[in-house]
Amino acid sequence: MRKQSRRVFLKGIGVGVGAVVAGPTIVRAQALGLGGSVSASERIAMGIIGYGGRGTDVMGHFLNEKDVQWRAVCDTRKQRQAAGKTVVDKKYGNADCAMYTDLREMVGRKDIDAVLIATGCHWHALATILAAKEGKDVYCEKPMSLTVAEGRAVVETCKRYGTIYQAGHQRRSVDSFRFMAEVVRKGMIGQLKTALCTVWENPALRPEGPRAVPAGFDYEMWLGCRPWHPYTEARVRGWAYFWDTGGGMMLDMGVHWTDMVQFVRQMDDTGPVEYEGEGVFDPTAFSDVPVTGEYRAKYADGATLIMRESGPFEDRHIRFEGTEGWISLMDSTNAVTASPSSILKMRSISAKGWGDAGDHVRNFLDGVKTRNPMTTCYPESAHRATAIGHLGNIALRLGRKVKFEPKTEMCVGDDEAQRMLSRAMRAPWHL
């Protein structure tokens, strides 16, 4: 593993210093791994790309792990860089955390082993690829890509460079969801017919005129490979609600549900074969994703995934319906209900809830150490789940049925849908 070469390097430095310096050398207990700490040479050195709301949450879980050493914070906003540095330096009692605006500079550092990517989703795939090519392992928030083509490129890049990758689909690591998976897999609700997934509706953002880019914000870097638009606060704050940088809640939150359907069905290397959907757009809105909508994705065995975008944030839930019953989970409360109710008696572990990403983070770190690429949500599984969201959005925007071949990842007999599997990138960026 790459950490081995780093240990050899550090050992070499120690020999050199010993040959030059006479007399006793004071070494901090933490560096030796005493007092329950992990020695410096055995820690996983990390940097974060995107220190926003989600980034701060997930980074907090990494900071709790004794075998992680944070070295750098990268963000397009100077204010966020400084905030991240403050947290890291306070944790270690020094001022060593470096700050970056350009992620390429950070991932090029030889003393960083892995990165946490928590940018807007329009940067997820390209940031992963750039990091992987520099030999970094990657924990990336969802959705892993903005297009099917980007997702496939991530999968192939991770294979080529031996990258350990974990997608932030942390519900796979939460016991309530794993219990639900066990119930369905054991046939306790009979043959699965429908997976009903509900996410909240998108806001209709009001039109805004161009503004001056705020001081300390690198807007060009924030846009990256996406089409150029004049700066507006709505476009940056609400990136998920613009087609050029997001896919609405059907993609952003929806990938948690499509991933759970794939996980429950143990179909991480394939997916549905047919999509259709419709949405309600607000013609007066500045944002350009539907306010409400639905798509239906049918698997080859006839089972159907229904994604509904409606209602408030608190009502998000997933429900599996079979020939002999059903099981449902409310995401906001982590409450599981089922019919027959006797199913619930089998659950004996108290759930921690989706907000606790600790086990998911630990799984990634163990993968980095063992070099086992089969993390809880490895690249292929993340890609297949995300592709469902992309194809559902494509069918909805086209307003017609789209047939898809999962093995070749081709839209059958539909050139327009096929072209929508990828998007042009603004120079100089490319996959």
DRENDO-1510 file (C-alpha; in Angstrom, 1 decimal, always signed):
<recs>
REC; n; res; u; v; w
REC; 1; MET; +0.0; +0.0; +0.0 .
REC; 2; ARG; +1.1; +3.6; -0.6 .
REC; 3; LYS; +1.5; +4.2; +3.2 .
REC; 4; GLN; +4.3; +1.7; +3.3 .
REC; 5; SER; +6.5; +3.8; +1.0 .
REC; 6; ARG; +5.7; +6.9; +3.3 .
REC; 7; ARG; +6.8; +4.9; +6.3 .
REC; 8; VAL; +10.1; +3.9; +4.6 .
REC; 9; PHE; +10.6; +7.6; +3.7 .
REC; 10; LEU; +10.1; +8.7; +7.3 .
REC; 11; LYS; +12.4; +6.0; +8.5 .
REC; 12; GLY; +15.0; +7.2; +6.2 .
REC; 13; ILE; +14.7; +10.7; +7.5 .
REC; 14; GLY; +15.1; +9.4; +11.1 .
REC; 15; VAL; +18.4; +7.6; +10.2 .
REC; 16; GLY; +19.7; +10.8; +8.6 .
REC; 17; VAL; +18.9; +13.0; +11.6 .
REC; 18; GLY; +20.4; +10.5; +14.0 .
REC; 19; ALA; +23.7; +10.5; +12.1 .
REC; 20; VAL; +23.9; +14.3; +12.4 .
REC; 21; VAL; +22.5; +15.2; +15.8 .
REC; 22; ALA; +24.3; +14.2; +18.8 .
REC; 23; GLY; +22.7; +13.7; +22.2 .
REC; 24; PRO; +19.1; +12.9; +23.2 .
REC; 25; THR; +16.2; +13.8; +21.0 .
REC; 26; ILE; +12.8; +14.6; +22.5 .
REC; 27; VAL; +10.0; +12.9; +20.5 .
REC; 28; ARG; +6.3; +13.6; +21.3 .
REC; 29; ALA; +4.4; +10.7; +22.6 .
REC; 30; GLN; +1.8; +11.0; +19.9 .
REC; 31; ALA; +4.5; +10.5; +17.2 .
REC; 32; LEU; +5.5; +7.2; +18.8 .
REC; 33; GLY; +1.9; +6.0; +19.2 .
REC; 34; LEU; +1.9; +6.1; +23.0 .
REC; 35; GLY; -1.0; +6.8; +25.2 .
REC; 36; GLY; -3.5; +5.2; +22.9 .
REC; 37; SER; -2.6; +7.4; +20.0 .
REC; 38; VAL; -1.6; +6.3; +16.5 .
REC; 39; SER; +2.0; +7.0; +15.4 .
REC; 40; ALA; +2.4; +9.6; +12.7 .
REC; 41; SER; +3.7; +7.1; +10.2 .
REC; 42; GLU; +0.6; +5.0; +10.5 .
REC; 43; ARG; -1.9; +7.8; +10.2 .
REC; 44; ILE; -3.9; +8.4; +7.0 .
REC; 45; ALA; -3.1; +11.9; +5.9 .
REC; 46; MET; -6.1; +13.7; +4.4 .
REC; 47; GLY; -7.4; +16.8; +2.8 .
REC; 48; ILE; -10.9; +18.1; +2.1 .
REC; 49; ILE; -12.2; +19.5; -1.1 .
REC; 50; GLY; -15.4; +21.6; -0.4 .
REC; 51; TYR; -15.7; +22.8; +3.2 .
REC; 52; GLY; -19.5; +23.6; +3.1 .
REC; 53; GLY; -22.3; +22.3; +5.3 .
REC; 54; ARG; -22.0; +18.6; +4.3 .
REC; 55; GLY; -18.2; +18.7; +4.3 .
REC; 56; THR; -18.1; +20.0; +7.8 .
REC; 57; ASP; -20.4; +17.3; +9.0 .
REC; 58; VAL; -18.5; +14.4; +7.4 .
REC; 59; MET; -15.1; +15.8; +8.2 .
REC; 60; GLY; -16.2; +15.8; +11.9 .
REC; 61; HIS; -16.5; +12.0; +11.7 .
REC; 62; PHE; -13.0; +11.7; +10.2 .
REC; 63; LEU; -11.6; +14.0; +12.9 .
REC; 64; ASN; -12.9; +11.5; +15.5 .
REC; 65; GLU; -10.8; +8.7; +14.1 .
REC; 66; LYS; -7.4; +8.4; +15.7 .
REC; 67; ASP; -5.6; +7.1; +12.6 .
REC; 68; VAL; -6.5; +10.2; +10.5 .
REC; 69; GLN; -4.3; +13.3; +10.2 .
REC; 70; TRP; -5.8; +16.3; +8.4 .
REC; 71; ARG; -3.3; +18.3; +6.5 .
REC; 72; ALA; -5.2; +20.6; +4.1 .
REC; 73; VAL; -8.5; +22.4; +3.3 .
REC; 74; CYS; -9.5; +23.3; -0.2 .
REC; 75; ASP; -12.5; +25.5; -1.1 .
REC; 76; THR; -13.2; +28.2; -3.7 .
REC; 77; ARG; -14.2; +30.6; -0.8 .
REC; 78; LYS; -11.3; +32.0; +1.3 .
REC; 79; GLN; -13.7; +32.3; +4.3 .
REC; 80; ARG; -14.4; +28.6; +4.3 .
REC; 81; GLN; -10.7; +27.8; +3.9 .
REC; 82; ALA; -10.0; +29.7; +7.0 .
REC; 83; ALA; -12.9; +28.1; +8.9 .
REC; 84; GLY; -11.6; +24.6; +8.0 .
REC; 85; LYS; -8.1; +25.5; +9.0 .
REC; 86; THR; -9.2; +26.8; +12.3 .
REC; 87; VAL; -11.0; +23.5; +13.1 .
REC; 88; VAL; -8.0; +21.3; +12.0 .
REC; 89; ASP; -5.4; +23.4; +13.8 .
REC; 90; LYS; -7.4; +23.5; +17.0 .
REC; 91; LYS; -7.7; +19.7; +16.9 .
REC; 92; TYR; -3.9; +19.2; +16.7 .
REC; 93; GLY; -2.8; +22.2; +18.6 .
REC; 94; ASN; -0.7; +23.7; +15.8 .
REC; 95; ALA; -0.9; +25.9; +12.7 .
REC; 96; ASP; +0.1; +23.3; +10.1 .
REC; 97; CYS; -3.2; +23.0; +8.1 .
REC; 98; ALA; -2.6; +24.4; +4.6 .
REC; 99; MET; -5.3; +26.2; +2.5 .
REC; 100; TYR; -6.0; +25.9; -1.2 .
REC; 101; THR; -8.3; +27.3; -3.8 .
REC; 102; ASP; -7.3; +25.1; -6.7 .
REC; 103; LEU; -7.8; +21.4; -5.9 .
REC; 104; ARG; -5.1; +20.3; -8.3 .
REC; 105; GLU; -2.5; +21.9; -6.0 .
REC; 106; MET; -3.8; +20.0; -3.0 .
REC; 107; VAL; -4.1; +16.6; -4.6 .
REC; 108; GLY; -0.6; +17.0; -6.1 .
REC; 109; ARG; +0.9; +16.9; -2.6 .
REC; 110; LYS; +2.9; +13.7; -2.0 .
REC; 111; ASP; +2.2; +13.7; +1.8 .
REC; 112; ILE; -1.6; +13.4; +1.4 .
REC; 113; ASP; -3.0; +9.8; +1.1 .
REC; 114; ALA; -6.8; +10.5; +0.7 .
REC; 115; VAL; -9.3; +13.2; +0.2 .
REC; 116; LEU; -12.9; +13.9; +1.2 .
REC; 117; ILE; -14.8; +15.5; -1.6 .
REC; 118; ALA; -17.9; +17.5; -0.5 .
REC; 119; THR; -18.3; +20.0; -3.3 .
REC; 120; GLY; -21.5; +20.6; -5.3 .
REC; 121; CYS; -22.2; +17.5; -7.4 .
REC; 122; HIS; -21.0; +19.1; -10.6 .
REC; 123; TRP; -17.5; +18.7; -9.3 .
REC; 124; HIS; -17.7; +15.2; -7.8 .
REC; 125; ALA; -16.6; +13.1; -10.8 .
REC; 126; LEU; -13.9; +15.3; -12.1 .
REC; 127; ALA; -12.4; +15.9; -8.6 .
REC; 128; THR; -12.4; +12.2; -8.0 .
REC; 129; ILE; -10.6; +11.5; -11.2 .
REC; 130; LEU; -8.0; +14.2; -10.6 .
REC; 131; ALA; -7.4; +12.9; -7.1 .
REC; 132; ALA; -7.2; +9.3; -8.2 .
REC; 133; LYS; -4.6; +10.1; -10.9 .
REC; 134; GLU; -2.5; +11.6; -8.2 .
REC; 135; GLY; -2.6; +8.4; -6.2 .
REC; 136; LYS; -5.2; +9.6; -3.6 .
REC; 137; ASP; -8.0; +7.5; -2.2 .
REC; 138; VAL; -11.4; +9.1; -2.3 .
REC; 139; TYR; -14.4; +9.4; +0.0 .
REC; 140; CYS; -16.9; +11.4; -2.1 .
REC; 141; GLU; -20.3; +12.7; -1.2 .
REC; 142; LYS; -23.3; +11.9; -3.4 .
REC; 143; PRO; -24.3; +12.0; -6.2 .
REC; 144; MET; -21.0; +10.7; -7.5 .
REC; 145; SER; -21.5; +12.3; -11.0 .
REC; 146; LEU; -23.6; +14.7; -13.0 .
REC; 147; THR; -23.9; +12.3; -16.0 .
REC; 148; VAL; -23.8; +8.6; -16.7 .
REC; 149; ALA; -20.6; +9.1; -18.7 .
REC; 150; GLU; -18.9; +10.8; -15.8 .
REC; 151; GLY; -19.9; +8.0; -13.5 .
REC; 152; ARG; -18.5; +5.3; -15.8 .
REC; 153; ALA; -15.2; +7.4; -16.1 .
REC; 154; VAL; -14.9; +7.4; -12.3 .
REC; 155; VAL; -15.4; +3.6; -12.1 .
REC; 156; GLU; -12.7; +3.0; -14.8 .
REC; 157; THR; -10.3; +5.5; -13.3 .
REC; 158; CYS; -10.5; +3.9; -9.9 .
REC; 159; LYS; -9.9; +0.5; -11.4 .
REC; 160; ARG; -6.9; +1.8; -13.4 .
REC; 161; TYR; -5.2; +3.5; -10.5 .
REC; 162; GLY; -6.2; +1.1; -7.7 .
REC; 163; THR; -8.1; +3.8; -5.9 .
REC; 164; ILE; -10.0; +3.0; -2.7 .
REC; 165; TYR; -13.3; +4.8; -3.1 .
REC; 166; GLN; -16.4; +5.2; -0.9 .
REC; 167; ALA; -19.5; +7.1; -2.0 .
REC; 168; GLY; -21.4; +8.9; +0.8 .
REC; 169; HIS; -24.4; +6.6; +0.6 .
REC; 170; GLN; -24.2; +6.2; +4.4 .
REC; 171; ARG; -27.6; +4.6; +4.8 .
REC; 172; ARG; -26.0; +1.3; +3.7 .
REC; 173; SER; -24.2; +1.4; +7.0 .
REC; 174; VAL; -27.2; +2.2; +9.2 .
REC; 175; ASP; -28.9; -0.8; +10.9 .
REC; 176; SER; -32.5; +0.3; +10.2 .
REC; 177; PHE; -31.9; +0.2; +6.5 .
REC; 178; ARG; -29.9; -3.0; +6.7 .
REC; 179; PHE; -32.8; -4.6; +8.6 .
REC; 180; MET; -35.2; -3.5; +5.9 .
REC; 181; ALA; -32.8; -5.1; +3.3 .
REC; 182; GLU; -32.8; -8.4; +5.2 .
REC; 183; VAL; -36.6; -8.4; +5.4 .
REC; 184; VAL; -37.0; -8.0; +1.7 .
REC; 185; ARG; -34.2; -10.4; +0.7 .
REC; 186; LYS; -35.6; -13.1; +2.9 .
REC; 187; GLY; -39.0; -12.8; +1.2 .
REC; 188; MET; -40.8; -11.8; +4.3 .
REC; 189; ILE; -43.1; -9.5; +2.2 .
REC; 190; GLY; -43.3; -12.0; -0.6 .
REC; 191; GLN; -42.1; -11.2; -4.1 .
REC; 192; LEU; -41.0; -7.6; -4.5 .
REC; 193; LYS; -43.3; -5.7; -6.8 .
REC; 194; THR; -42.7; -2.0; -6.1 .
REC; 195; ALA; -40.1; +0.3; -4.4 .
REC; 196; LEU; -41.8; +3.6; -3.7 .
REC; 197; CYS; -39.3; +6.4; -3.0 .
REC; 198; THR; -40.4; +9.9; -1.9 .
REC; 199; VAL; -38.2; +13.0; -1.8 .
REC; 200; TRP; -39.2; +16.6; -1.2 .
REC; 201; GLU; -40.2; +19.0; -3.9 .
REC; 202; ASN; -37.8; +21.6; -5.4 .
REC; 203; PRO; -38.2; +25.3; -4.8 .
REC; 204; ALA; -38.9; +27.6; -7.7 .
REC; 205; LEU; -36.1; +30.1; -7.3 .
REC; 206; ARG; -37.0; +33.6; -8.3 .
REC; 207; PRO; -35.1; +35.4; -11.2 .
REC; 208; GLU; -32.0; +37.4; -10.3 .
REC; 209; GLY; -29.9; +39.7; -12.3 .
REC; 210; PRO; -26.0; +39.3; -12.5 .
REC; 211; ARG; -24.0; +40.6; -9.6 .
REC; 212; ALA; -20.4; +41.2; -8.8 .
REC; 213; VAL; -18.5; +38.2; -7.6 .
REC; 214; PRO; -18.0; +38.5; -3.8 .
REC; 215; ALA; -14.5; +39.1; -2.6 .
REC; 216; GLY; -12.6; +36.0; -1.7 .
REC; 217; PHE; -14.7; +33.7; -4.0 .
REC; 218; ASP; -13.1; +32.1; -7.1 .
REC; 219; TYR; -16.3; +31.8; -9.2 .
REC; 220; GLU; -14.5; +30.5; -12.2 .
REC; 221; MET; -13.0; +27.6; -10.2 .
REC; 222; TRP; -16.4; +27.0; -8.6 .
REC; 223; LEU; -18.0; +26.6; -12.1 .
REC; 224; GLY; -15.1; +24.4; -13.2 .
REC; 225; CYS; -16.1; +22.4; -16.3 .
REC; 226; ARG; -19.7; +23.5; -16.3 .
REC; 227; PRO; -21.1; +26.2; -18.8 .
REC; 228; TRP; -20.4; +29.8; -17.9 .
REC; 229; HIS; -23.2; +32.0; -16.4 .
REC; 230; PRO; -23.0; +35.4; -14.9 .
REC; 231; TYR; -22.7; +35.2; -11.1 .
REC; 232; THR; -25.9; +35.2; -9.1 .
REC; 233; GLU; -26.3; +34.2; -5.5 .
REC; 234; ALA; -29.2; +31.9; -6.4 .
REC; 235; ARG; -27.2; +29.9; -9.0 .
REC; 236; VAL; -24.4; +29.3; -6.5 .
REC; 237; ARG; -26.5; +28.7; -3.3 .
REC; 238; GLY; -29.1; +26.7; -5.2 .
REC; 239; TRP; -26.8; +24.8; -7.6 .
REC; 240; ALA; -28.9; +21.6; -7.2 .
REC; 241; TYR; -31.9; +23.3; -8.8 .
REC; 242; PHE; -30.1; +24.1; -12.1 .
REC; 243; TRP; -29.7; +21.6; -14.8 .
REC; 244; ASP; -26.1; +22.7; -15.6 .
REC; 245; THR; -24.9; +21.9; -12.0 .
REC; 246; GLY; -27.5; +19.5; -10.6 .
REC; 247; GLY; -30.5; +17.4; -11.1 .
REC; 248; GLY; -33.0; +18.5; -8.4 .
REC; 249; MET; -33.9; +16.3; -5.4 .
REC; 250; MET; -34.7; +13.4; -7.7 .
REC; 251; LEU; -30.9; +13.2; -8.1 .
REC; 252; ASP; -29.5; +14.8; -5.0 .
REC; 253; MET; -31.6; +13.0; -2.4 .
REC; 254; GLY; -33.0; +10.5; -4.8 .
REC; 255; VAL; -29.6; +8.6; -5.1 .
REC; 256; HIS; -30.0; +7.6; -1.5 .
REC; 257; TRP; -33.2; +5.8; -2.4 .
REC; 258; THR; -32.0; +4.4; -5.7 .
REC; 259; ASP; -28.9; +3.1; -4.0 .
REC; 260; MET; -31.0; +1.5; -1.3 .
REC; 261; VAL; -33.2; -0.3; -3.9 .
REC; 262; GLN; -30.0; -1.5; -5.6 .
REC; 263; PHE; -28.6; -2.6; -2.3 .
REC; 264; VAL; -31.7; -4.3; -1.1 .
REC; 265; ARG; -32.0; -6.2; -4.4 .
REC; 266; GLN; -28.3; -7.0; -4.5 .
REC; 267; MET; -28.1; -5.6; -8.0 .
REC; 268; ASP; -25.0; -3.4; -7.7 .
REC; 269; ASP; -23.7; -4.3; -11.2 .
REC; 270; THR; -26.9; -3.6; -13.2 .
REC; 271; GLY; -30.1; -1.6; -13.1 .
REC; 272; PRO; -33.6; -1.0; -14.6 .
REC; 273; VAL; -34.2; -1.4; -18.3 .
REC; 274; GLU; -37.0; +1.1; -18.9 .
REC; 275; TYR; -37.8; +4.6; -17.7 .
REC; 276; GLU; -40.7; +7.1; -18.0 .
REC; 277; GLY; -41.7; +10.1; -16.1 .
REC; 278; GLU; -43.3; +13.6; -16.0 .
REC; 279; GLY; -42.7; +16.8; -14.1 .
REC; 280; VAL; -44.4; +20.1; -13.3 .
REC; 281; PHE; -42.1; +23.1; -14.2 .
REC; 282; ASP; -42.7; +26.7; -13.1 .
REC; 283; PRO; -42.2; +28.8; -16.3 .
REC; 284; THR; -41.6; +31.9; -14.2 .
REC; 285; ALA; -38.7; +30.3; -12.1 .
REC; 286; PHE; -35.0; +31.1; -12.5 .
REC; 287; SER; -34.2; +27.5; -11.6 .
REC; 288; ASP; -34.9; +24.9; -14.3 .
REC; 289; VAL; -35.7; +21.6; -12.7 .
REC; 290; PRO; -39.3; +20.5; -12.1 .
REC; 291; VAL; -40.9; +21.6; -8.8 .
REC; 292; THR; -42.7; +18.3; -8.5 .
REC; 293; GLY; -42.5; +15.1; -10.6 .
REC; 294; GLU; -42.3; +11.4; -10.8 .
REC; 295; TYR; -40.4; +8.8; -12.8 .
REC; 296; ARG; -40.8; +5.0; -13.0 .
REC; 297; ALA; -37.9; +2.7; -13.6 .
REC; 298; LYS; -38.8; -0.9; -14.4 .
REC; 299; TYR; -36.4; -3.8; -13.9 .
REC; 300; ALA; -36.1; -6.8; -16.3 .
REC; 301; ASP; -38.0; -9.0; -13.8 .
REC; 302; GLY; -41.0; -6.5; -13.7 .
REC; 303; ALA; -40.3; -4.9; -10.4 .
REC; 304; THR; -40.7; -1.1; -10.5 .
REC; 305; LEU; -38.9; +1.7; -8.7 .
REC; 306; ILE; -41.1; +4.8; -8.4 .
REC; 307; MET; -39.4; +8.1; -7.5 .
REC; 308; ARG; -41.8; +10.8; -6.4 .
REC; 309; GLU; -40.7; +14.4; -5.9 .
REC; 310; SER; -43.4; +16.1; -3.8 .
REC; 311; GLY; -44.3; +17.4; -0.3 .
REC; 312; PRO; -42.1; +18.8; +2.4 .
REC; 313; PHE; -38.6; +17.7; +3.5 .
REC; 314; GLU; -39.9; +15.8; +6.6 .
REC; 315; ASP; -41.9; +13.4; +4.5 .
REC; 316; ARG; -39.1; +11.7; +2.7 .
REC; 317; HIS; -39.4; +7.9; +3.0 .
REC; 318; ILE; -38.9; +4.6; +1.2 .
REC; 319; ARG; -41.3; +1.7; +1.0 .
REC; 320; PHE; -40.9; -1.8; -0.4 .
REC; 321; GLU; -44.2; -3.5; -1.4 .
REC; 322; GLY; -44.4; -7.2; -2.1 .
REC; 323; THR; -47.1; -9.8; -2.8 .
REC; 324; GLU; -47.5; -10.6; +0.9 .
REC; 325; GLY; -46.8; -7.3; +2.7 .
REC; 326; TRP; -44.7; -4.2; +2.9 .
REC; 327; ILE; -42.0; -2.5; +4.9 .
REC; 328; SER; -41.4; +1.3; +5.1 .
REC; 329; LEU; -38.9; +3.6; +6.6 .
REC; 330; MET; -39.3; +7.3; +7.4 .
REC; 331; ASP; -36.0; +9.0; +6.9 .
REC; 332; SER; -36.7; +12.0; +9.2 .
REC; 333; THR; -37.5; +9.8; +12.2 .
REC; 334; ASN; -35.8; +6.5; +11.3 .
REC; 335; ALA; -39.1; +4.8; +12.2 .
REC; 336; VAL; -39.7; +1.5; +10.5 .
REC; 337; THR; -43.2; +0.2; +10.0 .
REC; 338; ALA; -44.3; -3.0; +8.3 .
REC; 339; SER; -47.2; -5.3; +7.4 .
REC; 340; PRO; -47.5; -7.9; +8.8 .
REC; 341; SER; -46.4; -6.1; +12.0 .
REC; 342; SER; -44.8; -9.3; +13.3 .
REC; 343; ILE; -41.9; -8.5; +11.0 .
REC; 344; LEU; -40.8; -5.7; +13.4 .
REC; 345; LYS; -40.3; -8.2; +16.3 .
REC; 346; MET; -37.2; -9.5; +14.5 .
REC; 347; ARG; -35.4; -6.2; +14.9 .
REC; 348; SER; -33.3; -6.1; +18.0 .
REC; 349; ILE; -30.7; -3.5; +17.4 .
REC; 350; SER; -31.5; +0.1; +18.2 .
REC; 351; ALA; -30.7; +2.4; +15.2 .
REC; 352; LYS; -28.3; +5.3; +15.1 .
REC; 353; GLY; -30.0; +7.0; +12.2 .
REC; 354; TRP; -28.8; +8.2; +8.8 .
REC; 355; GLY; -27.1; +11.2; +10.3 .
REC; 356; ASP; -24.4; +9.1; +11.9 .
REC; 357; ALA; -21.8; +8.4; +9.1 .
REC; 358; GLY; -19.2; +7.0; +11.5 .
REC; 359; ASP; -19.4; +3.4; +10.4 .
REC; 360; HIS; -19.4; +4.4; +6.8 .
REC; 361; VAL; -16.2; +6.5; +7.3 .
REC; 362; ARG; -14.6; +3.7; +9.3 .
REC; 363; ASN; -15.2; +1.2; +6.5 .
REC; 364; PHE; -13.5; +3.6; +4.1 .
REC; 365; LEU; -10.4; +4.0; +6.3 .
REC; 366; ASP; -10.1; +0.3; +6.8 .
REC; 367; GLY; -10.2; -0.1; +3.0 .
REC; 368; VAL; -7.4; +2.4; +2.7 .
REC; 369; LYS; -5.3; +0.4; +5.1 .
REC; 370; THR; -6.0; -3.1; +3.7 .
REC; 371; ARG; -6.3; -1.9; +0.0 .
REC; 372; ASN; -9.6; -3.8; -0.3 .
REC; 373; PRO; -11.5; -2.0; -3.0 .
REC; 374; MET; -14.9; -3.5; -2.0 .
REC; 375; THR; -16.0; -0.7; +0.4 .
REC; 376; THR; -19.6; -0.5; +1.5 .
REC; 377; CYS; -20.4; +1.7; -1.5 .
REC; 378; TYR; -17.7; +1.0; -4.0 .
REC; 379; PRO; -17.5; +2.8; -7.4 .
REC; 380; GLU; -19.6; +0.4; -9.5 .
REC; 381; SER; -22.4; +0.3; -6.9 .
REC; 382; ALA; -22.4; +4.1; -6.6 .
REC; 383; HIS; -22.4; +4.6; -10.3 .
REC; 384; ARG; -25.3; +2.2; -11.0 .
REC; 385; ALA; -27.5; +3.9; -8.3 .
REC; 386; THR; -26.7; +7.3; -9.6 .
REC; 387; ALA; -27.3; +6.3; -13.2 .
REC; 388; ILE; -30.9; +5.5; -12.3 .
REC; 389; GLY; -31.4; +9.1; -11.2 .
REC; 390; HIS; -29.8; +10.4; -14.4 .
REC; 391; LEU; -32.0; +8.3; -16.6 .
REC; 392; GLY; -35.1; +9.1; -14.7 .
REC; 393; ASN; -34.4; +12.8; -15.2 .
REC; 394; ILE; -33.7; +12.2; -18.9 .
REC; 395; ALA; -37.0; +10.4; -19.4 .
REC; 396; LEU; -38.8; +13.1; -17.5 .
REC; 397; ARG; -37.2; +16.0; -19.5 .
REC; 398; LEU; -37.9; +14.2; -22.8 .
REC; 399; GLY; -41.4; +13.3; -21.9 .
REC; 400; ARG; -41.3; +9.9; -23.3 .
REC; 401; LYS; -40.3; +6.3; -22.4 .
REC; 402; VAL; -36.6; +5.5; -22.6 .
REC; 403; LYS; -35.3; +2.0; -22.9 .
REC; 404; PHE; -31.9; +1.3; -21.5 .
REC; 405; GLU; -29.4; -1.6; -21.8 .
REC; 406; PRO; -27.5; -1.8; -18.4 .
REC; 407; LYS; -24.7; -4.0; -19.7 .
REC; 408; THR; -23.7; -1.7; -22.5 .
REC; 409; GLU; -25.1; +1.5; -20.9 .
REC; 410; MET; -26.8; +2.5; -24.1 .
REC; 411; CYS; -30.3; +4.0; -24.7 .
REC; 412; VAL; -32.0; +1.6; -27.1 .
REC; 413; GLY; -33.2; +3.3; -30.3 .
REC; 414; ASP; -33.1; +6.8; -28.9 .
REC; 415; ASP; -30.2; +9.0; -30.1 .
REC; 416; GLU; -31.4; +12.1; -28.3 .
REC; 417; ALA; -31.5; +10.2; -24.9 .
REC; 418; GLN; -28.1; +8.7; -25.7 .
REC; 419; ARG; -26.6; +12.1; -26.2 .
REC; 420; MET; -27.9; +13.2; -22.8 .
REC; 421; LEU; -25.8; +10.5; -21.1 .
REC; 422; SER; -22.9; +12.9; -21.3 .
REC; 423; ARG; -22.4; +16.7; -21.3 .
REC; 424; ALA; -19.8; +18.9; -22.9 .
REC; 425; MET; -17.2; +20.2; -20.5 .
REC; 426; ARG; -15.9; +23.8; -20.5 .
REC; 427; ALA; -12.2; +24.1; -21.5 .
REC; 428; PRO; -9.7; +23.3; -20.2 .
REC; 429; TRP; -11.5; +20.7; -18.2 .
REC; 430; HIS; -12.0; +17.2; -19.5 .
REC; 431; LEU; -12.5; +13.6; -18.2 .
</recs>
